[in-house]
Amino acid sequence: MTGNPASTDDSAAHNDSPTQDVDDASDDAVISQAFRWSLIVFLGLAAIGGATAWYVTRPEEAAPEKQEEEVVIGVRPSVPDDIVPLLAFRDTTTAAGIDFVHANGATGQKLLPETMGGGCAFLDYDSDGDQDLLFVNSRQWEHDAAANSTPATMALYQNDGTGKFKNVTAAAGLDVSFFGMGVAVGDLDNDGDPDLYFTAVGPNHLFRNDGGKFVEVTQAAGVAGAKDAWSTSAGWLDYNNDGRLDLFVCNYLEWNAEFDLGQKFTIDGKERGYGRPKDFNGTYPYLFRNDGDNKFTDVTESAGIRHAGAPRGKSLGVTFADFNRDGWIDIFVANDTVQNFLFHNLGNGTFKECARDCGAAFDLRGNARGGMGTDLGCFRNSDRMGITVGNFTNEMTALYVSQDAGDGETPPMFEDEAIPSSLGPVTRLELSFGVFFFDPDLNGRLDVMSSNGHLESDIHRFQESQHYEQPPQLLYNCGTQYQTEFILAPAERCGADFAKRIVGRGAIFADVDGDGDQDVVISTTGGTPRLLINGQQTGHHWLRVKLTGTTCNRDAIGSWVDVHAGDQVLRQQVMPTRSYLSQVELPVTFGLGTEASVKRIVIRWADGKTREIANPDVDRLLSVTQGTP
């Protein structure tokens, strides 16, 4: 096309017609004028383009004085050096009468379950109002010829109300031996006393509490699980809102001793080491529905916990909450080296796994971590929940925070705020097992505690930064008004007994001595536990609330208590299942700080009913029974 007009012009130029000469001159004028306009337009466009390019690529100007002042005003202040009060936890284990030693079966063969046990629980087994203490034991391996003729058993200690304990294991019927892992505490028959479900390597065990004497009812109840399973954390929940507690059980790996011994697991390519979870296949949890009369039905498949195409888990930690407040309790599971699970309760007896969609499955880079224990709490005193997960060495403790309240149909979106909250970086080196939210200084903000310890007793020979025994950590909640929301509480504020290294596994809290603040127990694998009495002297006020259900489950598990004090609303859930393999006390403790009064408390019972109590007295335990004045 570009050649054709030139040919036409050439033929016209060689035409002798006068008329054509006039026309050609006119055409030349038109073309010249068009060219000038085209040139003007082109130059105009070039100028506009140049101006645009300069605007886009121009160097940034210094911000105006007013803008600088606004930025400075918005900066949060640094954390004061003395923000953490003196807590001074004291180790009273021996003085309190606790002489338990955990047997993990380790004799040098290095079988993986030896590294993972050590659950514990606070419970009021005798219904006298104070918190008794239970330790889950493993045992010597049955194939070990050197096994002690006196087998290791569970251990139950009765609290006299002052923090002194008496061993009542045999009298309570718990002098039983199996390779135990964890325990779930709950009143399965709503008769007023707590029953016990023990997880194990092999069949699990259910003990019904008959007036302070425990009787095994596993086979009749139908909750033993597979004979070759390895179960870990477990918990009671009422997933179908029928007033009876159902049972959720985590399973870890497809494991047996023959396979483990047949593999050449090493630490350094030479010496025998413990196998990694990646060396074993994953499996699926159990969900047992409580049908009443101490009978249960395995609904794992029909409820959607296991179905075609469902991801396999390597589950170690579990906790429960109604994340989107639709009236149905959901399930969060911490998995080791594979994605976490969030089972959304659809309200029709089934669940949908949605951790990926909700942002709670992986770390910020989309990687699975070595998830151990877990807990959840409203640590910012708002509707937003935080889920914390203890992870392996060189993996930060997670803090998945809900970004909204959900829409009633789906759970909220979560975002891991471990880094921006500053909780994560200080936890990176430790191998964290038990984690939980609590308020040891009673200031109204939930802190995070973790129990830590490695798997290999001689790990320091191969990794200089690692130790078998590791100190617990208290991540102190400074509040959102500071640049750093969480800080690692200094050892001198927590006390030398607290900071002492330990091979930590389960970690729990309760008001052991009846003074209103929360004391701590840390269990170990292959060693002795530690009872740490809280020595805070802040003078802060507090309120403890103990709920008893009548139309909901008797323990009121899954109920929420909102305390309106000053200009804040403090929210906590009745949920003993938290940490790692363990259970905390049922009463919930609210630190009130300097607030000497409470405007009201609002109870949202697990079955959806509500109760409001105005102006309750503080610095006391308030017991509330559903349906009573």
N, C-alpha and C positions, 0 to 999 in steps of 0.2 A: 504493500500500500504506500510506502514512502516514496517510491519511484514514479508512480502514476501522475501526480500533480506536476512534477518537474517536466515530464514529457509533454504534457498539455501546454505548460508555459512556454516551452521551447518552440512548439509549433505556432503559437500565437505571436511570438516575437518575430518570427520570420514571415508574417503575413503583411502584405503591402496595403491593405485597406486602411484609409484614413480614419474611418469610423473605429476600426480596431485600435488605432494608435491612441485615440481619445479614451477609449474604454480601458486600454492598458494603463494609461497615466492615472486614470481614476482608481483602477485596481491597486496600482502601486501606492497611491495615497492612503487608500483604505488599509492596505497591508501594513504600511509604515505606522499608521495610527494604531492599528491593532497590536503591532509589535511593541510600540511605546507603552500602551496600556498593560500588555502582558508583562513587560519589564517592570512597570510600576507595581503590578500585583505580585510578581515574583519577589521583588525587593521587599515589599510589605510583608509577605509570608516569611521571607528569610529573617526579617527583623523580629517578627512575632516568635518564630522558632528559636532564634537566638536568645530572646528575652526569657522564653520558657526554659531553655536549657540552663541559662544562668540562674534562674530562680530555683530550679531543682537541685543544681550542683553548688549553689552559693555556700560559702562558709557560714556556720551558725553564728548569729550575733549574740553577744553577751545579754543575758536576761535582764530586763529592766529591774530597777531597784526594788520596786514593789513586789515583783514576782519572786525575787530572791528572799525577801522577808517572809513570804507565804511558805516557801519551801522549808526555811529554817524553823518556822513555827510548827510545821507538821512532823518534825523529827521527834521520835520517841526518846525519852531519856534513858541513860544507861542504868543498869541494875545497881542499887546501892550495895556496898560491900557487906553490910550487916543484915541483909534482907532475910536470910535463913536464921530462924531462932535456934536456941540451944535445945536440941531434942534429947541428946544423951541417952540413947538406947542402952540398956544394961542386959548383959547375958546372965539370965537366972536359971539356965537349963538344969544344972545340977542341984542348985539350992531349991528349985521348985519340985524336985523329985522325978525328973524325967531322965531315964537311963537307957532309952532306946538306941539300938545300933542297927542300921540298915544292912542287910545281907544281900549282896548283888550277885553272888555265885562266881566272882572273878577269881580264877586260879592261874591265869596266864594263857588260856586258850583264846581269849579275846573274842567272845561271842557278843554280837551287837546289843542284845537286850541288857547286858550287864551295865551299860552306860546310861540307860534311859529311865530307870525306875526312881521312885522316891516321892509318891504322892502323900498328901496329908489333908486333914480336915478339922475344922472347928464345928462342933455340934453340941446341942443340949440333949444328950442321949437319955438322961434320967429326968428330964422335965423339971429341974429345980431352979431354972432361971439363969444359970451361969454356963460358961462355954467350956465344954470338955474337949479333949484333944485325941485325935486318931492318927496313927501312922500306918501306912501301907508298906508291907515288907515283901521283898522277893525271897529267894532262898538259894540253897546250893542246887546245882544241876543234878538231876536224877542219874545221869550217866557218869557222874564224877565219883570215882571209887573212894575219894577222900572226903566225901560228904559227911558232915557232922551227924551223929546218930540222933541228936536233939535238933529237930528242924526249926528253922526260923518261922515265927508267926507274926500275925498282925499285932498291933499294940494299941490299947485304949486306956487313956488316963482320965480319971475323974477329977474335976476341979472343985475345990472346997469353997470357991467364991472369992478367995483372996489371992489367987495365982499360985497356990500350992496344989500339987497333983498326986494322985494315988493310982497305981497300976491296977486296973480291974479287968484286964484282958480275959483271963480264964473265967472269972465270975460272970462276965457278960457273954461268954460263949464265942469269943473271937480268937481263941488260941488255935487257929487253923493255919495250915501251911500250903502255899502254892506260889508260883512265880508272879506275885502281884505287881501291878503298875500304878493304878490310880483308884479313886473312889468317887462315887456320886451319892450325895446325901439328900433324901427327900421322903416325905410321908406318903408312900404309895397307896395306902388304904385309908387315909384321912382319919386315923384313929388318935392323932395327937402326939405320936412319938416318931422320931426319924428312923427310917430304914436305910440300909446300906447296900450299894451295888459296887462290887470290886471288879476292876478290869485286870486282865492277866495275859501272860503268854500261855495260850491254851484256853480252855473254857473259862468264862467269867462266872461270878458268884453273887447271888442275891440273898441278903439276910434280912428277914423281917424282925422288927423290934417288938417283942411282947413284954411290955412293962419293964424294960431295962435288960432283958435277956434276948440275945439274938439267935434266931433259928434259921438255918439255911432252907430256902424254898426255891432254889434255882430251877430244878427240873420241872416242878409243878407249874411254875410261872412261865416257863418256856423262853428264858432270856440268857441261856448259857452262851449262845453263839456257836460258831464252828470250833471244832476241837483243835484245829491247827491255826487258828487266828491269833493275831497279836493285837490286843485292844489297848488303848491308851486313855485319853481323857473321856469322861462321860458326864452326862448331866440330865436332870429331870426338868421337864417343861410340859405345859398343857397345850399341845399344838392344835387340838380340835375344840378347845373351850367347853369340854364336857365336865369340868370340875375334878378330873382325875389326872394325876401326873403320868405322862408318858416318858419314855427313856430313849435318849440319843447316845450312841456309842461310837467313838472314833476308832478306826482300825488303821494300823500303821503300814506294815509291809507284809508281803508274802515271804515268810521266813521259816526256816527250820535249821536245826543245829548241823545236820549233815551237809547241807548246801554251804553254810557259812564256813565250816571247817574245811570243806573241799576247795575253797577259793584261796588264792595266794594274795590276801590283802596285806599290804605293807605300809609303813609310814615313810620309809626312805628308799624303798626298792629292795631292802634286805630284811629288816626286822618285821615280825608279824604285827599288824595293826588292825584296828577295828574297821570293818567294811563301811562303805558310804551308802546312804540311802539310795543313791543312783545305781548301785550295784544290785538292787532288788526291785522286783515289780511292786507297783502300788496295788491298792485294793479299794473297797468301798465301806462307808460307815453302815451302822445298823440304825433303824428306827423301829422301836417296839411300842405299839399302841396298848394302853392300859384299858382292858375290857371290864375291870372290876373283879371282885372275888379273887384277887391276887393272880389273875390270868392276863397274859399279854399275847398279842399277835404281831408277828414280824411283818411290817408293812413297808419295808425298805423299797421294794420294787413298785408296789401299787401307789405309794405316795410320791414317787418320782425322785427319791434319793439315789436310787440306782435304776438306770434304764438303758435301753440300746443307745449307744453313742455317748453315754455319760463319761466324763473324764474320771480317770482313776485318781484317788487321793493317796497321800501319805500323811495321814491326819494325826496331829499331836495335841492341838488345843481347840477348845470349843466354848462359845458363849451364845446367849440368846437375847433377843430384843425385838420388839415390834418397831422396825426401823421407819416405816412410813405411817405409823399410827392408824392403821386400818382395822385394828382390833384383833389381829392374828399375829402370833409371835413367829419371828424368823430365826434363822440359824446361821451363825458365822463360824467357819472352820479354818484354822490355821494349818497349812500343809507344809511339809518339808521337801524342798527342791522341786515342787510342782505348784501350780496355781492354787491360791486360796479358794474356798467355796463360800458363796452367800446363797443360801436356800431361801427364796422368797415364798412365804406361805400364801397360797392362792385362796385360802378360806373354804376350800371344798374338799379338804383332806389330802391335797397334793401340794407339791413344791416345785418351783422352777429355779434352777441354778443360774445366777446372773452376776457373779462376781466380776467377770470381764466387762460386761456392759455397765456396771456400776463403778468401776475404777478401783476395786478392792482386791484384785486378783494378783497383781504383780507390783514390782517397784516402779520408779519413775521411768526407767529405761525399758520397761516391758519384760523384765526378767523375774523368774521365780526365785524365791529365797528359802533359806532353811528355817521356816516358821516353826516355833515351839509353842510357848504359851500365849494366851490372848486375854484381853479384857476390854470392856467398853465403859465410857462414862461421859457425862456432860461437863467436861472440864473447864469450859468457858461460861458456865452457868447460863446456858441458852438452850434452844431447841436442837442445836447442832450437836451430834454425837461424835465422839472420837473412838476409834478402834485401835488399840495398840497391840503389836505382835512382836514378841522377842525373837530375834533371828541369830544366825550363826556368826562366827567370827568374821570380821571384815564386811559385815552387813549391818547396816544401821537398824535399830529398833524402828518399826513402822508406826506411823500415826495417821491412819486414814480418817479424815474428817468429813462429815456429811456437809455438802454445799447447799442443801435445801432440805425441806421436810418431806420430800416425796409428794406424789400427787394422789395418794390414796390407792392407786392402781399398781405402782411400781415403787421399789425402794429409791431412796435419794441417790444422787451421784456422790462419790467419795473422791477425795484427793489426798495423796500422801503429803502431809505437811510436816514431816519429821525434820526436814532441813530448814524451812522458814521459821519453824517454832523453836529451832535449836535443840530439840530433843535428840535428833538422830546422830549428829557428829560425835557427841561425847559417849555414845553407846557402841561405836563401830568396832572397837577392838575386842569387846567382851562377847562371850558365847552365852546368850541370855535364854533362860528357860521360863521360870515363873515371872509373870508381869501382872501388875494390878494398879488400879487407881485407888487412892485413899487420901485422907486429910489428917496427917499425924499432928500438925500444930493447930488444928481446929480454927483456921483462919477463913474457911469458906471456899477455898480453892482446892481442887483435887490434884494431888501430885501423882507421880508414877514411880513405882518401885520395881526393881528387877533383881532376881537371884541368878547368879552367874557361875559357870564352871565348865571346864573343858571335858572332852571325852577320853583323851589319852593322858595317862598319869605322867608320862615323860615328854610331853609335847614341847617343853622348853628346850630340850636338846636339839630340836629340829626347827623350831620357830622361836627366835629370841623374844619376840613381842608377846608370846603366849605362855600361859601358866595353867596347870591343872586346877589349882585352887585360885579363885578370883573373888574380889570383893563385891558384895552387893552394891547396888547403886540406887540412890534416891534422887530422882529428877524433880527438882523443886519448881512448882508453878508460880512464877513471878507475876503473872497477869499480862494481859495484852497491852497494858499501858507502857511497858518497857521494851527496849530494843530486843532483848532476849527473853522470850516467853518462858522457856525452861532452862534452868542451869543445873549442873551437877552439884548437889549439896556437899560442901566441904566435909572431909572426914572428921575434923575437930568439932563440927556442929552436930554430927550424927552420933559421935562417940566411938571410942577405940573398939568396943565390942562389936559395933555394927560394921565397922570398916574392915574387920579381920577377914582374911581370905577363907573361902569355903568352897566345896564342890557342890554348888547350889543346884537344886532341882525344883521341887514344889515350894511355893511361898504363899502364905495366907495371913489374914489379920483378924483380930477380934479384940474386944475389951475384956482382957483376961482377968484383971484385978478390980473391975467395977468402978474405975475412977473417971470414966467417960471418954477417954481417948483410946486410940487403937494401937494394940501391941502386935508383934509380928513373930511368926514362926517360919524358919527356913529349913527344909528337909535336904538331905544329901543322898548321894548314891554311895553305898559302901562305907558309910560313916555315921556320925552322930548329928542330930539336928541342933538347931539353935533357937531358943526362946528369948526374944528381945523385948524387954519391958520398956515402954515409952516413958521417958523421963521429962517430957516438956513441962515447963512452968510458965506458960504464956499468960495464964489467967483468962484465956478466951472462953467464951460461953459455948454451949453445945446442946444438942437435942438428939437423943436416940429414939428410934421408932421401931416397934415390933408389931407386925401385922399378923392377924389370924383370920383366914378366910372361912366362910361358911358356904356360900354358893360357888365361889371359886375354890381352887385347891387350898387345903388348910394352911399350907406354908405361905400362901399368897405369892408364890414364885411368879415373876413376870409383872407384878404390880409396880406402880410408880408412885413416889411421894414427892410432892412439890412443897418446899418450905418458903414462905414469903416473909423475909426479914429485911427491914430497912428498905432499900431500893433494889434489892436483888431477889431473884427466885432461884433457889438451890434445888436441883433435881437429882434424884437417885432412884435406882431400880432395886427391888428385892430380887437378888440374883446370886445365889451361892456359887454357881458354876463359873469359875474364872481362874486365871493363872495357868498352871500346868499340872495336870493329873489331880487337881485339888479342889477344895471347897472352903469358902469363907463363912463367917457367921451369918445368920438370917437377919438380925436387927441391922438397920442402916443408921449410920452416924453422920450428923450434920454439924460441921464446925460453924459457929456464928460469929467468930471474931469478937469484936467489942459490942456487938448488938446484944443487949440484955433482954430483949423480948422478941417474940414472933407474932406477926399479925395473924397469920392463919397457915394451916397446912391443908393441902388438897391431895386426897388419895384417889388414884385411878386404879381400881382393882383389876385383877387380871381378866375378869369376865366382862369388863366394860362399865361396871357400876362406879359411881363416884361418891366421895364423902368429904365434907369440909369441916374442919375443926378450927374455931376462932380462938386466938389468944392462949395457946397452950403454954404451960409453965416450961421454963428452960432448965438446963443443967440437970436433966433427969431422963429416965427411960419412960417413954409413953407407949403403952400397950393398947392397940386398937383392934377390936373384933368386928368383922364385917356384919352389918345389920343391927348393931346394938347402939344405943344412944351415946 
